């Protein structure tokens, strides 16, 4: 989930002002960076004669701070699975009226009924993907099949890590043979020490800039998401992507409607619109990520193992879940790791 620098996560001022002065109903949407075909927003505005104020966040953690501290900020938000779990547990999202979202029936069954929302009462899947390693085949001489390569001193100052506590800590945990959702103090201490030891090898902890830097051959290895990896590979054929043999995170980002939303009915219409196959297809093409909507993927996409990993690979993956106790521990770890 998944990802724009804070400098770019600004209100589209002109759109906001025109929305306020046009007399049209305004829908406020908060999504990760570079995660939509912007033309679908214009199409939604035209079809429903409304204005969309669309802003972007660079991490789930920053998204949460924004919506948790403002009485009314957005109507529709697109968090990752473990933050959907958190928002449900904290009673921050509405129970959906699925009669207003008939296109939820376009979602493939295997992407419905997650553990944190078994009836999809609160969320509708938007995109799915995996966490893995993007690497440059000409710069990396060792096999890239294990998380351990991100700790190989041969690649000092050539490694990028995604600027996300759950992803970085998760990679360290699973490399040690533990669950990516571990709450065990001993296991977390091992992961922390491993990441502190890795830090001298890391060129930077970054987000959206990572794909551009890998395309430009500025790094050899990067912890990143499948969609960003695919976009980068399409620009630089020397790049490739792998889900390590130890397993990884398979994630789902989804639409939710906040309890503080001023336009819940229009928010339902927006989610339903985004579940149309032709709209989902355009978003897939633009972002490189995998839509769970039936009929959105082309034959070429369906045959792409980055977009659609094999069942054997996915069996080794796990979804992130939310625990308030574990989240507090991860946050403390992250401060120690990044300040070391």
C-alpha positions in Angstrom: 0.0 0.0 0.0 1.3 2.1 -1.2 3.4 5.8 -1.5 4.1 9.4 -2.3 6.5 11.7 -0.6 5.1 14.2 1.8 6.1 17.1 -0.4 3.7 15.8 -3.1 0.9 14.9 -0.7 -0.7 18.3 -1.0 -4.2 19.4 -1.6 -4.9 20.1 -5.3 -5.7 23.7 -4.5 -7.3 24.7 -7.7 -9.5 21.7 -7.7 -10.5 22.4 -4.2 -11.3 26.0 -4.8 -13.3 25.3 -8.0 -15.2 22.6 -6.1 -16.1 25.0 -3.3 -17.3 27.7 -5.7 -19.1 25.6 -8.3 -21.9 24.6 -6.1 -21.3 21.0 -6.9 -21.2 18.3 -4.2 -17.6 17.6 -3.2 -16.3 14.1 -2.5 -12.9 13.9 -0.7 -10.8 10.9 -1.5 -7.4 9.9 0.2 -5.3 7.3 -1.6 -1.7 6.3 -1.8 0.6 8.1 -4.2 0.8 7.1 -7.9 -2.1 4.7 -7.4 -4.8 5.6 -9.9 -5.4 6.7 -13.4 -6.3 10.3 -12.8 -8.6 10.4 -15.8 -11.1 8.1 -14.1 -11.7 10.8 -11.5 -12.7 13.2 -14.3 -15.0 10.6 -15.7 -16.6 10.1 -12.3 -17.0 13.9 -11.9 -18.7 14.2 -15.3 -21.0 11.2 -14.9 -22.3 12.2 -11.4 -21.9 16.0 -11.8 -19.8 16.3 -8.7 -16.3 17.5 -7.7 -13.6 15.1 -6.4 -10.9 16.5 -4.2 -8.2 13.8 -4.4 -5.1 13.7 -2.1 -2.3 11.3 -1.7 -0.4 9.9 1.3 3.1 8.3 1.4 2.4 5.7 4.1 -0.5 4.1 6.1 1.0 5.5 9.3 0.9 9.1 8.0 -2.6 8.6 6.6 -3.8 7.4 10.0 -2.3 10.5 11.8 -4.2 12.7 9.3 -7.6 11.1 9.6 -7.3 10.4 13.4 -6.7 14.1 14.2 -9.2 15.8 12.0 -12.9 15.8 12.6 -13.7 15.7 8.9 -10.9 15.3 6.3 -12.0 12.7 3.8 -15.0 10.6 2.8 -13.2 7.6 1.1 -9.8 6.3 2.2 -7.8 3.5 0.7 -5.6 1.9 3.4 -3.8 -1.4 3.4 -5.3 -4.4 5.0 -3.7 -4.1 8.5 -4.9 -0.5 8.7 -8.3 -1.4 7.5 -8.2 -3.9 10.4 -7.2 -1.0 12.8 -9.9 1.4 11.5 -12.6 -1.3 12.0 -11.4 -2.1 15.5 -11.4 1.6 16.4 -14.9 2.1 15.0 -13.7 4.7 12.5 -15.4 3.4 9.4 -19.1 2.9 8.5 -20.7 -0.4 7.7 -21.3 -0.4 4.0 -24.7 -0.5 2.3 -23.8 -3.1 -0.3 -27.1 -2.5 -2.1 -25.4 0.7 -3.2 -22.3 -1.1 -4.4 -23.7 -3.8 -6.8 -20.4 -3.9 -8.6 -18.9 -5.6 -5.6 -20.1 -8.7 -7.4 -17.3 -8.1 -9.9 -14.7 -8.8 -7.3 -13.2 -12.3 -7.7 -14.2 -14.5 -4.7 -10.7 -15.3 -3.7 -10.1 -11.6 -2.9 -13.2 -11.3 -0.7 -13.8 -12.2 3.0 -10.4 -11.3 4.5 -9.7 -12.4 8.1 -10.2 -8.8 9.4 -13.5 -8.2 7.5 -15.0 -11.6 6.8 -18.2 -10.4 5.2 -16.7 -7.3 3.6 -19.0 -5.3 5.8 -16.6 -2.4 6.0 -14.2 -2.7 3.0 -14.1 -3.4 -0.7 -10.8 -4.5 -2.3 -9.0 -2.1 -4.6 -5.6 -3.5 -5.5 -3.6 -6.6 -4.4 0.1 -7.4 -4.5 3.2 -8.7 -2.8 6.3 -7.4 -1.1 9.6 -8.6 -2.6 13.0 -7.6 -3.9 13.6 -5.6 -7.1 17.2 -6.1 -8.3 19.5 -5.2 -11.2 20.6 -8.3 -13.0 23.8 -6.6 -14.2 24.8 -5.2 -10.8 24.0 -8.3 -8.6 26.2 -11.4 -9.2 24.7 -13.6 -6.5 21.4 -15.5 -6.7 18.5 -13.4 -5.6 16.3 -16.0 -3.9 16.5 -15.1 -0.2 15.9 -12.0 2.0 19.5 -12.5 3.2 20.9 -10.8 0.1 19.7 -7.5 1.6 22.3 -8.0 4.3 25.2 -8.9 1.9 28.1 -6.5 2.5 29.1 -6.8 -1.2 26.2 -4.5 -2.0 26.9 -1.8 0.6 25.4 1.6 -0.3 23.5 -0.1 -3.2 20.5 -1.2 -1.2 17.2 0.7 -0.9 14.7 -0.2 1.8 11.1 1.0 1.6 10.4 3.7 4.2 7.7 1.7 6.0 8.0 0.1 9.5 5.8 -2.9 8.8 7.5 -3.8 5.5 11.1 -3.4 6.8 10.5 -5.1 10.1 8.4 -7.8 8.4 11.2 -8.6 6.0 13.6 -9.0 8.9 11.2 -11.2 10.9 10.5 -13.6 8.0 14.2 -13.7 7.1 14.7 -15.0 10.7 12.0 -17.6 10.2 9.3 -15.8 12.2 5.9 -14.5 11.3 5.8 -11.0 9.8 3.1 -10.3 12.4 5.2 -11.4 15.4 4.5 -9.8 18.8 7.2 -11.8 20.6 9.7 -9.6 22.4 12.7 -11.9 21.8 11.9 -12.2 18.1 11.4 -8.5 17.7 14.7 -7.8 19.4 16.4 -10.1 17.0 14.8 -8.3 14.0 15.7 -4.9 15.4 19.4 -5.9 15.9 19.5 -7.4 12.4 18.1 -4.2 10.9 20.5 -2.0 12.9 23.4 -4.2 11.5 22.0 -3.7 8.0 21.8 0.1 8.2 25.4 0.8 7.1 24.6 -1.1 3.9 21.5 0.9 3.1 21.8 3.8 0.7 18.4 5.2 1.7 15.0 4.4 3.2 12.7 5.8 0.5 9.3 5.4 -1.1 8.2 6.7 -4.5 11.7 7.8 -5.6 12.8 4.1 -5.4 11.5 3.1 -8.8 13.1 6.0 -10.5 16.4 5.3 -8.8 16.4 1.7 -9.7 15.5 2.5 -13.3 18.5 4.9 -13.4 20.8 2.1 -12.1 21.5 4.1 -8.8 21.0 0.9 -6.7 21.3 -2.8 -7.0 18.7 -4.1 -4.7 15.4 -2.7 -3.3 12.7 -3.8 -0.9 9.6 -2.9 -2.8 6.0 -3.7 -3.9 5.1 -5.7 -6.9 3.4 -2.9 -8.8 6.3 -0.5 -8.4 8.6 -3.3 -9.4 6.6 -4.0 -12.6 6.6 -0.3 -13.6 10.4 -0.2 -13.1 11.0 -3.4 -15.1 9.0 -2.0 -18.0 11.4 0.9 -18.1 14.6 -1.0 -17.5 14.9 -4.6 -18.7 18.0 -5.2 -16.6 15.7 -5.2 -13.5 13.8 -8.2 -12.1 11.6 -9.0 -9.1 11.5 -12.0 -6.8 9.5 -13.1 -3.8 12.1 -14.7 -1.6 11.9 -18.4 -0.8 11.2 -17.8 2.9 7.9 -16.2 1.9 6.6 -12.6 2.2 3.6 -10.4 2.6 0.6 -10.6 0.2 -1.5 -7.6 0.8 -4.8 -6.0 -0.1 -5.6 -2.3 -0.2 -9.3 -1.4 0.0 -11.9 1.3 0.0 -13.5 2.3 3.3 -15.9 5.1 4.2 -15.0 7.1 7.3 -17.6 7.6 10.0 -16.9 11.4 9.7 -17.7 11.4 6.0 -20.0 14.2 4.9 -21.0 12.5 1.6 -21.5 8.8 2.4 -24.0 8.2 -0.4 -21.7 9.6 -3.0 -18.8 7.7 -1.4 -20.8 4.5 -2.1 -21.2 5.5 -5.7 -17.5 6.2 -6.0 -16.6 2.7 -4.7 -19.1 1.1 -7.0 -17.8 3.1 -10.0 -14.2 1.9 -9.2 -15.4 -1.7 -9.3 -16.4 -1.5 -12.9 -14.2 -3.7 -15.0 -13.3 -1.0 -17.5 -12.3 1.4 -14.7 -10.3 -1.2 -12.9 -8.5 -2.1 -16.1 -7.4 1.5 -16.6 -6.1 1.7 -13.1 -4.2 -1.6 -13.5 -2.6 -0.3 -16.7 -1.6 3.0 -15.1 -0.2 1.6 -11.8 1.2 -1.8 -12.5 -0.8 -3.3 -9.6 -3.3 -6.1 -9.7 -7.0 -5.4 -9.6 -9.3 -8.0 -8.0 -12.0 -7.1 -10.4 -13.1 -9.9 -12.9 -12.3 -8.9 -16.5 -9.9 -6.1 -15.6 -6.7 -7.9 -16.5 -5.6 -8.6 -20.1 -4.3 -12.0 -21.1 -0.8 -10.7 -21.0 -1.4 -9.4 -17.4 -2.8 -12.8 -16.3 0.3 -14.5 -17.5 2.6 -12.1 -15.7 4.0 -13.8 -12.5 4.6 -10.4 -10.8 0.9 -9.4 -11.1 -0.4 -13.0 -10.6 2.1 -15.1 -8.6 1.6 -18.9 -8.5 -0.5 -20.5 -5.8 2.7 -22.2 -4.6 4.3 -18.8 -4.0 1.3 -17.3 -2.4 1.0 -20.2 0.0 4.3 -19.0 1.6 2.9 -15.4 2.0 0.9 -14.0 4.8 -1.2 -10.9 5.2 -0.4 -8.2 7.8 -2.8 -7.9 10.7 -3.2 -5.2 13.3 -2.4 -5.4 17.0 -2.3 -2.3 19.1 0.3 -3.9 21.4 2.5 -5.0 18.5 2.1 -1.7 16.7 3.5 0.2 19.7 6.5 -2.2 19.8 7.1 -1.7 16.0 7.0 2.0 16.4 9.6 2.0 19.2 11.8 -0.3 17.1 11.5 1.9 14.1 12.7 4.9 16.1 15.7 2.9 17.4 16.6 1.6 13.9 16.3 4.9 12.0 18.1 6.9 14.6 20.9 4.5 15.2 
